[in-house]
């Protein structure tokens, strides 16, 4: 019996992926982004579900080469894109396992060519273009250098270009995103003019996928929406302005723990480190075996609540490394080992990753991704 665990709903994940797929043209592929341990849901768990539905998920996206290798060794034969930085030491592994690098450094191109020739393989690569985020990406003025380098590489296939939106989620004014789209189209035109067919270009994250068909190109990258969350309130609001589109998102992840101890304390008792909470009445407390090591943010101290028997149990005192303390005075029938909901529904009450994000001043992405990978994940229907 686990003290703290996560449940992954196959039906919810399938519902979300199908809904996203329904917004695409038949010619547009869906990349399921499973970086950051499947946005906290579990890399193995989420990919194993998606593999059951090859008509929906065509490609996978990860950040680390090691994650790409894990998927390949798990028997996944589809395209796997390494969206993050792959350095020179990763090149033999990528080439051997047909993992597609997203390249942002000119110096890596001849190294990939050399390794591809050594292994006698044709290697697909993607170039990431800088269109306004100013993170990874090649500059428009550097296109001639990349064209020259790639023209000397008989063993590399420039499969396509990619880029990333900077300001499509946090606003309902998408003028900046529109400028990025225009610049990306110029990148594509320049490489095609130089003789590169570019059969698979991609720039659409979840928000762009849901809002702007013109950003879909040959493939979209579905991340947070696959897991049942809107990228932001602004994205949800913008989508509601398209009555011709229908999409409901169902959270895939439920996070649970148990009551580890129950105790009665008198009025004027201090709770937890720093004596940050003082009881005003005889209080019944439940100690729960989960803390900031597990990804339950310390910023929730004295702010949030958990759900027990369908009722809210407010946090008392600071979130500890491995424990939190909640007030169950008003919840009858609580017992040792009772189930506690950290994220999910209990009775008529629910807590989402958005709820926790609002308590800590962050975003749902961070709440989900920071759930400790060591916590057991179980797949449910």
C-alpha positions in Angstrom: 0.0 0.0 0.0 1.5 3.3 -1.1 1.6 6.3 1.1 1.5 8.7 -1.9 0.6 7.8 -5.5 -0.6 9.1 -8.9 -3.3 7.6 -11.1 -3.3 8.1 -14.8 -6.6 7.8 -16.7 -6.3 6.1 -20.1 -9.8 7.2 -21.0 -9.1 10.8 -20.2 -5.9 10.9 -22.2 -7.5 9.2 -25.2 -10.4 11.7 -25.0 -8.0 14.7 -25.1 -5.9 13.3 -27.9 -8.9 12.4 -30.0 -10.3 15.9 -29.4 -7.1 17.6 -30.5 -6.7 15.3 -33.5 -10.3 16.2 -34.6 -9.1 19.8 -35.1 -6.4 18.9 -37.6 -6.5 18.2 -41.3 -6.0 14.6 -42.3 -2.5 15.5 -43.6 -1.3 17.0 -40.3 0.5 14.7 -37.9 0.1 14.9 -34.1 3.2 14.9 -32.1 2.5 13.8 -28.5 4.9 15.8 -26.3 6.1 13.6 -23.4 9.0 15.7 -22.1 9.5 16.4 -18.4 8.4 12.8 -17.5 5.2 13.2 -19.6 4.4 16.6 -17.9 4.7 14.8 -14.6 2.3 12.0 -15.7 5.1 9.4 -16.3 7.0 9.0 -19.6 6.5 5.2 -19.7 2.8 5.4 -18.7 1.7 8.1 -21.1 3.6 6.7 -24.1 2.4 3.2 -23.5 -1.2 4.5 -23.7 -0.6 6.5 -26.8 1.0 3.6 -28.6 -2.4 1.8 -28.5 -3.8 4.5 -30.8 -1.4 4.8 -33.9 -4.2 6.5 -35.9 -4.1 9.4 -33.5 -0.4 9.8 -32.3 2.1 9.8 -35.1 5.2 11.1 -33.4 6.7 11.8 -29.9 8.6 14.7 -28.6 11.0 14.6 -25.6 13.6 17.0 -24.3 16.4 14.7 -23.4 18.2 12.2 -25.6 18.0 9.7 -22.7 14.3 9.9 -22.8 14.3 9.3 -26.5 16.4 6.2 -26.0 14.1 5.0 -23.3 11.1 5.2 -25.7 13.0 3.5 -28.5 14.1 0.7 -26.1 10.5 0.4 -25.0 9.6 -0.7 -28.5 8.4 2.6 -30.0 9.2 2.7 -33.7 7.6 6.0 -34.5 9.5 9.3 -35.1 11.0 10.6 -31.8 12.1 14.2 -31.8 14.7 15.5 -29.3 13.4 19.0 -28.7 16.1 20.0 -26.3 19.8 20.4 -26.6 21.8 17.4 -27.9 25.5 17.9 -27.6 28.3 16.2 -29.6 28.6 13.3 -27.1 25.0 12.4 -27.9 25.4 12.1 -31.6 26.3 8.4 -31.9 23.4 7.5 -29.7 21.0 9.6 -31.8 22.2 8.3 -35.1 22.2 4.6 -34.0 18.6 4.8 -32.6 17.1 7.0 -35.3 16.3 9.8 -32.9 15.6 13.1 -34.7 17.6 16.0 -33.3 16.3 19.6 -33.4 19.5 21.4 -34.2 20.3 25.0 -33.2 24.1 25.0 -33.6 25.9 25.1 -36.9 28.9 23.2 -35.4 26.8 20.0 -34.9 25.9 19.6 -38.6 29.3 18.2 -39.8 29.5 16.1 -36.7 26.2 14.5 -37.5 27.2 14.0 -41.1 30.5 12.3 -40.0 28.6 9.9 -37.7 25.9 9.2 -40.2 28.6 8.2 -42.8 30.4 6.0 -40.2 27.2 4.2 -39.4 26.2 4.1 -43.1 22.8 5.7 -42.3 20.6 8.5 -43.7 19.8 10.7 -40.7 16.8 13.1 -40.4 17.3 16.4 -38.7 15.2 19.4 -37.9 16.5 23.0 -37.6 14.9 25.2 -35.0 14.4 28.8 -36.1 14.5 32.0 -34.0 11.3 33.9 -34.6 10.9 35.9 -31.4 11.3 33.8 -28.2 15.1 34.3 -28.2 15.8 31.0 -26.7 17.1 28.2 -28.9 17.0 28.8 -32.6 19.0 29.8 -35.6 18.9 33.4 -36.8 17.4 34.4 -40.1 20.6 36.1 -41.2 22.5 32.8 -40.7 20.4 30.9 -43.2 23.1 31.0 -45.9 25.7 29.4 -43.6 23.3 26.6 -42.7 22.4 26.1 -46.4 26.1 25.9 -47.3 26.8 23.4 -44.6 23.9 21.2 -45.4 24.7 21.2 -49.1 27.9 19.4 -48.2 26.1 16.7 -46.3 25.0 13.7 -48.4 24.0 11.6 -45.3 21.7 14.2 -43.7 18.1 14.9 -44.6 16.7 18.3 -43.5 13.2 17.0 -42.7 11.8 20.3 -41.7 12.0 23.5 -39.7 10.5 24.3 -36.3 10.0 27.3 -34.0 8.3 28.2 -30.8 5.8 30.8 -29.9 6.7 33.4 -27.3 3.4 35.0 -26.5 0.4 33.0 -27.7 -0.8 31.7 -24.3 -0.7 34.7 -22.0 -2.7 37.1 -24.1 -5.8 37.4 -26.3 -3.8 39.8 -28.5 -2.0 37.5 -30.9 -0.3 40.1 -33.0 3.2 39.1 -31.8 2.4 35.4 -32.6 1.2 36.5 -36.1 4.6 38.2 -36.6 6.3 35.0 -35.6 4.3 33.0 -38.0 5.2 35.4 -40.9 8.9 35.1 -40.0 8.7 31.4 -39.9 7.1 31.3 -43.3 10.0 33.3 -44.6 12.4 30.8 -43.1 10.6 28.0 -44.9 10.6 29.9 -48.2 14.3 30.6 -48.0 15.2 26.9 -47.4 12.8 25.7 -50.1 14.3 28.2 -52.6 17.7 26.7 -51.8 16.3 23.2 -52.8 15.3 21.7 -49.5 11.7 20.2 -49.8 11.0 20.4 -46.0 8.3 17.8 -45.8 7.6 18.2 -42.1 7.6 21.7 -40.5 6.1 22.4 -37.1 5.5 25.4 -34.8 2.1 24.9 -33.1 2.1 24.2 -29.4 -1.1 23.3 -27.6 -2.5 26.9 -27.7 -1.7 27.4 -31.4 -3.0 24.0 -32.3 -6.4 24.8 -30.7 -6.6 28.4 -31.9 -4.9 28.8 -35.3 -5.1 26.2 -38.1 -2.7 28.3 -40.2 0.1 27.3 -37.7 -0.5 23.6 -38.1 1.8 23.0 -41.1 2.6 19.3 -41.4 2.7 18.5 -37.7 1.6 20.0 -34.4 3.1 19.5 -30.9 0.4 18.8 -28.4 1.7 19.1 -24.8 -0.4 20.5 -21.9 -3.7 20.1 -23.7 -3.1 16.3 -24.1 -3.0 16.0 -20.3 -6.4 17.8 -19.9 -5.4 21.4 -19.2 -5.8 24.7 -21.1 -2.5 26.4 -21.6 -4.0 29.5 -19.8 -7.2 31.2 -19.1 -6.6 33.4 -22.1 -6.3 30.3 -24.4 -9.6 29.0 -23.1 -11.2 32.4 -23.6 -9.8 32.8 -27.1 -11.1 29.3 -28.0 -14.6 30.1 -26.7 -14.6 32.8 -29.4 -14.7 30.1 -32.1 -18.1 28.6 -31.7 -17.5 26.4 -34.7 -15.0 24.4 -32.7 -15.8 22.1 -29.8 -13.3 20.6 -27.4 -13.5 19.5 -23.8 -10.4 18.6 -21.8 -10.3 16.0 -19.1 -7.5 16.1 -16.5 -5.6 12.8 -16.9 -3.8 12.8 -13.5 -5.1 12.3 -10.0 -2.7 12.7 -7.0 -3.5 11.0 -3.7 -2.0 10.4 -0.3 -3.2 8.9 3.0 -3.7 10.0 6.6 -0.6 9.0 8.4 -1.5 10.1 11.9 -4.4 11.8 13.7 -4.0 13.9 16.9 -6.0 16.3 19.0 -4.4 19.5 20.1 -5.7 22.2 22.5 -6.3 25.9 21.7 -3.2 28.1 21.5 -1.1 25.3 20.0 1.5 26.1 17.4 1.6 23.9 14.3 4.7 23.0 12.4 8.1 24.7 11.7 8.4 28.3 12.5 5.2 28.3 14.6 3.4 30.0 11.7 0.0 28.7 12.7 -1.7 28.9 16.1 -5.0 27.1 16.9 -7.9 29.0 18.2 -10.0 26.0 19.3 -9.6 22.3 20.1 -8.3 21.0 16.8 -8.1 17.6 15.3 -5.2 17.3 12.9 -4.2 14.8 10.2 -0.6 14.4 9.3 -0.1 13.4 5.7 3.1 11.8 4.2 3.7 14.2 1.4 5.8 17.3 1.2 7.9 19.6 -1.0 10.3 16.7 -1.8 7.3 15.1 -3.5 6.5 18.2 -5.5 3.9 19.6 -3.1 5.0 23.2 -3.1 6.0 24.9 0.1 4.2 28.0 -1.1 0.9 26.3 -0.3 1.7 26.6 3.5 -1.2 27.9 5.5 -3.0 28.7 2.2 -4.4 25.6 0.5 -6.5 22.6 1.3 -6.8 18.9 0.5 -9.9 16.9 0.1 -10.9 14.2 2.6 -14.3 12.4 2.4 -15.4 15.1 -0.1 -14.6 18.0 2.3 -11.9 20.6 2.4 -9.2 20.1 5.0 -7.1 23.3 5.2 -3.4 23.2 5.6 -2.0 24.2 9.0 1.6 25.4 9.3 4.3 25.0 6.7 4.7 22.4 4.1 7.6 20.2 5.3 10.0 18.2 3.2 8.0 15.0 3.6 4.8 15.9 5.5 1.9 18.3 5.6 -0.6 18.9 8.4 -4.3 19.6 7.8 -7.3 20.4 10.0 -10.0 17.7 10.1 -11.9 19.0 13.0 -15.0 19.5 10.9 -14.7 16.2 9.0 -16.3 13.3 10.9 -15.2 9.7 10.5 -11.6 10.3 9.5 -9.3 7.3 10.2 -5.7 6.2 9.8 -4.9 5.4 6.1 -8.0 7.2 4.7 -7.5 8.4 1.2 -6.7 12.1 0.7 -7.0 13.9 -2.6 -4.2 16.4 -3.5 -5.2 16.8 -7.2 -8.5 15.3 -8.3 -12.2 15.0 -7.3 -13.7 13.9 -4.0 -17.4 14.0 -3.7 -18.6 17.4 -5.1 -15.3 19.1 -4.5 -12.3 19.1 -6.8 -8.7 20.4 -6.8 -6.9 20.8 -10.1 -3.3 21.7 -11.0 -4.7 25.2 -11.8 -6.0 25.4 -8.2 -2.5 24.6 -6.8 -1.0 27.0 -9.3 -3.2 29.8 -8.1 -2.1 29.2 -4.5 1.6 29.5 -5.4 1.6 32.1 -8.2 2.7 29.7 -10.9 1.2 27.8 -13.8 -0.4 24.3 -14.1 2.6 23.1 -16.1 5.0 23.6 -13.2 2.6 21.9 -10.7 2.3 18.8 -12.8 6.0 18.6 -13.9 7.3 18.9 -10.4 5.5 15.8 -9.0 8.4 13.6 -8.0 9.1 11.0 -10.7 9.8 8.5 -7.9 6.1 8.5 -6.8 4.4 5.4 -8.2 2.1 6.0 -11.2 -0.8 3.6 -11.9 -2.8 3.4 -15.1 -6.5 3.2 -14.6 -9.3 3.0 -17.2 
